[in-house]
Structure formats: structure tokens, C-alpha cells
Amino acid sequence: MENILYILPRGIAIGILISAPMGPIGMLVIQRTLGKGRWPGFFTGAGASISDLIYCMLTGFCLSFITGFIDTHQLVIQFIGSFVLAIFGIYLFRKNPTRALRSAEVKASSYWTDFVTGFLLPFSNPLILFFIIGLFARFNFIQPEYMFYHHFTAYLTIIAGALLWWYAITSGVNRLGKRINVRSLKLINRVIAILLIGMALAGAVMATYDLLTE
């Protein structure tokens, strides 16, 4: 039970943080919500969540496969994870989300099409693996002693966090409508970037403290 309570908040946080940056998929979800309604936007985000979940499972499998190495080099992995998050946070802070508008313009005629296009867009970018590895390392998410049901719960919480994010975004965009503008999208990206950089710095400080007190 203790492991489950450890997993729940971290898995939800990882699911939200993977989905939150306003890249091409975020812009596509907003476009479809504004143009076609809340549910087309939500199903697009749901497709992206399944894509992200597959990459999370690949990451988790790789980390589980090298559990001995992880246990021995835990501090080094935390430093690397913090570094990856910091780099991604800086990139996100400087990124202009509106540049993704043209690449995100995909027409859909059904919820199924919305779901599939939402799945394919992030799935075609395997570089997200580095971001997921950074998150897993920063949260120390996969433990060597985890059983099958721990892993099942972990991935279930990740997809729950991602769907929660897309539900909140599509609900908010649907209510605000045309009040969503370029400045608000930049603000979302920068808030998320600052959060990631803060997490990276906190992880580096904690890892340094653990190293000095060994």
C-alpha cells in the first residue's frame, strides 16, 4: 500500500507534465476545441495520451531491465534527469507555440479520426523519450522492487493525469472561446517551463545533499 501511495501523485504529475507543453499537439487540441467543440479536442488529446503512454511503458521497461544499475547509480541518474528537465524547461521557455499552428492544422470528420491523428502526431516524435526519461529519473518513479500491479498502477496514473489535463484544457478553451490568444499560450508554456526548471534545480540540490551526507 505504501508503494501505491508513492506512485499515485507522481504518476498523475508525470501524465500532466508530459501533456502540458504547448507543442503541435497542444495547438491541434486547442484548434479543434475552438473550431469543432470540446469533445473533438478531448479525443485528439486522448489519442496523444495513448502515444505518450506507449513511450512511458518503453521507458519503464528499459529502466526496469537495468534495475541493478539504477540502484547503484541512483544519484547520477537523478543528476542526469534534473539536467534533462532543465534543458527542456529552458527550450520550452524560449519556444513560440504559435509556430506549431500550421503543422497542427489537420481536419477530422469523426471522434475516431480525431483520436488517430492525435495519436500519430506525438508518436512520430520519439525524442519525447528523453523528456520522459528525465521525468522518471527526477521523480524516481520506477523502483527495483515493484511488482506487476505496481507497474500497472503506475501507467494507469500516468494516463489518468494526461486525460485529466486534456479534459481541463478543452473545458477551459471551450468556455473562454476566442479570448484564448497568442499571449496566453506563451504564458502557459512559460509557467510550465519555470515549473520544470524549478523541479530540475530541486532534484539537483537533493541529489547533492544525499551525495554529501553519504
C-alpha positions as CSV (number, residue, x, y, z in Angstrom):
1,M,0.0,0.0,0.0
2,E,2.9,2.3,0.7
3,N,4.2,1.9,-2.8
4,I,0.8,2.6,-4.3
5,L,0.6,5.9,-2.3
6,Y,4.1,6.7,-3.5
7,I,3.1,6.0,-7.1
8,L,-0.3,7.8,-7.3
9,P,0.7,11.5,-7.1
10,R,3.9,11.0,-9.1
11,G,2.2,9.2,-11.9
12,I,-0.5,11.8,-12.2
13,A,2.1,14.6,-12.2
14,I,4.1,12.9,-14.9
15,G,1.0,12.4,-17.1
16,I,0.2,16.1,-16.7
17,L,3.7,17.3,-17.4
18,I,4.1,15.1,-20.5
19,S,0.9,16.6,-21.9
20,A,1.2,20.2,-20.8
21,P,3.8,21.8,-23.1
22,M,2.0,23.7,-26.0
23,G,3.7,22.0,-29.0
24,P,1.9,20.9,-32.2
25,I,-0.4,18.5,-30.3
26,G,-1.5,21.2,-27.8
27,M,-2.2,23.6,-30.6
28,L,-4.2,20.9,-32.5
29,V,-6.3,20.3,-29.5
30,I,-7.0,24.0,-29.0
31,Q,-7.8,24.4,-32.7
32,R,-10.2,21.6,-32.7
33,T,-11.9,22.7,-29.5
34,L,-12.3,26.2,-30.8
35,G,-13.5,25.1,-34.3
36,K,-15.4,21.9,-33.7
37,G,-16.2,21.7,-29.9
38,R,-14.9,20.3,-26.7
39,W,-15.1,16.5,-27.5
40,P,-13.2,16.5,-30.8
41,G,-10.4,18.4,-28.9
42,F,-10.6,16.0,-26.0
43,F,-10.4,12.8,-28.2
44,T,-7.4,14.4,-30.0
45,G,-5.7,14.8,-26.6
46,A,-6.7,11.2,-25.6
47,G,-5.0,9.9,-28.7
48,A,-1.9,11.8,-27.8
49,S,-2.1,10.3,-24.3
50,I,-2.0,6.8,-25.6
51,S,1.0,7.6,-27.7
52,D,2.8,9.1,-24.6
53,L,1.8,6.0,-22.6
54,I,3.5,3.7,-25.1
55,Y,6.7,5.7,-24.7
56,C,6.3,5.7,-20.9
57,M,6.0,1.9,-21.0
58,L,9.1,1.6,-23.2
59,T,11.0,3.9,-20.8
60,G,9.7,1.9,-17.8
61,F,10.7,-1.4,-19.3
62,C,14.2,-0.1,-20.1
63,L,14.6,1.2,-16.5
64,S,13.2,-2.0,-15.0
65,F,15.6,-4.0,-17.2
66,I,18.6,-2.2,-15.7
67,T,17.4,-2.1,-12.1
68,G,20.7,-3.1,-10.7
69,F,22.5,-0.3,-12.5
70,I,19.8,2.2,-11.3
71,D,20.1,1.1,-7.7
72,T,23.9,1.5,-7.8
73,H,23.9,4.8,-9.7
74,Q,20.8,6.4,-8.4
75,L,22.3,9.8,-7.6
76,V,24.0,10.0,-11.0
77,I,20.6,9.2,-12.7
78,Q,18.9,11.9,-10.6
79,F,21.5,14.5,-11.7
80,I,21.1,13.5,-15.4
81,G,17.3,13.6,-15.1
82,S,17.5,17.0,-13.5
83,F,19.8,18.2,-16.3
84,V,17.4,16.9,-19.0
85,L,14.4,18.6,-17.4
86,A,16.3,21.9,-17.0
87,I,17.3,21.8,-20.7
88,F,13.8,21.1,-21.8
89,G,12.4,23.8,-19.5
90,I,14.8,26.4,-21.0
91,Y,13.8,25.3,-24.5
92,L,10.1,25.5,-23.6
93,F,10.5,28.9,-22.1
94,R,12.1,30.3,-25.3
95,K,9.7,28.5,-27.7
96,N,7.0,30.3,-29.5
97,P,4.0,27.9,-29.5
98,T,2.3,29.7,-32.4
99,R,4.9,28.3,-34.8
100,A,3.2,25.0,-34.5
101,L,-0.1,26.3,-35.9
102,R,0.5,25.4,-39.5
103,S,1.8,21.9,-38.7
104,A,-1.2,21.3,-36.4
105,E,-3.9,22.1,-39.0
106,V,-5.4,18.7,-39.6
107,K,-9.0,18.2,-40.5
108,A,-11.0,15.5,-38.9
109,S,-14.5,14.1,-39.5
110,S,-15.1,11.9,-36.5
111,Y,-14.0,11.2,-32.9
112,W,-12.1,8.2,-34.2
113,T,-10.2,10.3,-36.7
114,D,-9.5,12.9,-34.1
115,F,-8.2,10.2,-31.8
116,V,-5.9,8.6,-34.5
117,T,-4.5,11.9,-35.7
118,G,-3.9,12.9,-32.1
119,F,-2.1,9.6,-31.6
120,L,0.1,9.8,-34.7
121,L,1.3,13.4,-34.2
122,P,3.3,12.8,-31.0
123,F,4.1,9.2,-31.8
124,S,6.1,10.3,-34.8
125,N,8.4,12.2,-32.4
126,P,10.5,9.6,-30.4
127,L,12.6,12.4,-29.0
128,I,9.9,12.7,-26.3
129,L,11.6,9.6,-24.8
130,F,14.4,11.9,-23.4
131,F,11.8,14.0,-21.7
132,I,10.1,11.0,-20.2
133,I,13.4,9.5,-19.0
134,G,14.1,12.9,-17.3
135,L,10.8,12.8,-15.6
136,F,11.1,9.2,-14.5
137,A,14.5,9.9,-13.1
138,R,13.6,13.1,-11.4
139,F,10.6,11.5,-9.7
140,N,12.5,8.3,-9.0
141,F,9.3,6.7,-10.4
142,I,10.3,3.1,-11.2
143,Q,11.6,1.2,-8.2
144,P,13.5,-2.2,-8.5
145,E,11.1,-3.9,-6.0
146,Y,8.0,-3.1,-8.0
147,M,5.7,-6.0,-8.8
148,F,3.4,-6.3,-11.8
149,Y,0.5,-4.5,-10.1
150,H,2.8,-1.6,-9.1
151,H,3.7,-1.1,-12.8
152,F,0.1,-1.4,-13.8
153,T,-0.9,1.3,-11.3
154,A,2.0,3.5,-12.4
155,Y,0.9,3.5,-16.0
156,L,-2.8,3.9,-15.1
157,T,-2.0,7.0,-13.1
158,I,0.0,8.4,-16.0
159,I,-2.8,8.1,-18.4
160,A,-5.2,9.4,-15.8
161,G,-3.0,12.5,-15.4
162,A,-2.8,13.1,-19.1
163,L,-6.6,12.7,-19.6
164,L,-7.2,15.0,-16.7
165,W,-5.0,17.6,-18.3
166,W,-6.8,17.4,-21.7
167,Y,-10.2,17.4,-20.0
168,A,-9.2,20.6,-18.2
169,I,-7.7,22.3,-21.2
170,T,-10.6,21.5,-23.6
171,S,-13.1,22.6,-20.9
172,G,-11.3,25.9,-20.3
173,V,-10.8,26.6,-24.0
174,N,-14.4,25.8,-24.7
175,R,-15.6,28.3,-22.1
176,L,-13.1,31.0,-22.9
177,G,-13.5,30.7,-26.7
178,K,-11.9,33.5,-28.6
179,R,-10.3,35.0,-25.5
180,I,-7.5,32.4,-26.0
181,N,-4.7,34.3,-27.7
182,V,-1.0,34.1,-28.5
183,R,0.0,35.8,-25.2
184,S,-2.0,33.3,-23.1
185,L,-0.4,30.3,-25.0
186,K,3.1,31.8,-24.4
187,L,2.2,32.3,-20.7
188,I,1.1,28.6,-20.4
189,N,4.4,27.5,-21.9
190,R,6.5,29.7,-19.7
191,V,4.7,28.7,-16.5
192,I,5.3,25.1,-17.3
193,A,8.9,25.8,-18.2
194,I,9.5,27.6,-14.9
195,L,7.9,24.6,-13.1
196,L,10.2,22.1,-14.9
197,I,13.3,24.2,-14.2
198,G,12.3,24.5,-10.6
199,M,11.9,20.8,-10.3
200,A,15.3,20.2,-12.0
201,L,17.0,22.6,-9.6
202,A,15.3,20.9,-6.6
203,G,16.3,17.5,-7.8
204,A,19.9,18.6,-8.3
205,V,20.0,20.1,-4.8
206,M,18.5,17.0,-3.2
207,A,20.9,14.7,-5.1
208,T,23.9,16.9,-4.0
209,Y,22.7,16.8,-0.4
210,D,22.4,13.0,-0.5
211,L,25.9,12.8,-2.0
212,L,27.4,15.0,0.7
213,T,25.7,13.1,3.5
214,E,26.6,9.6,2.4
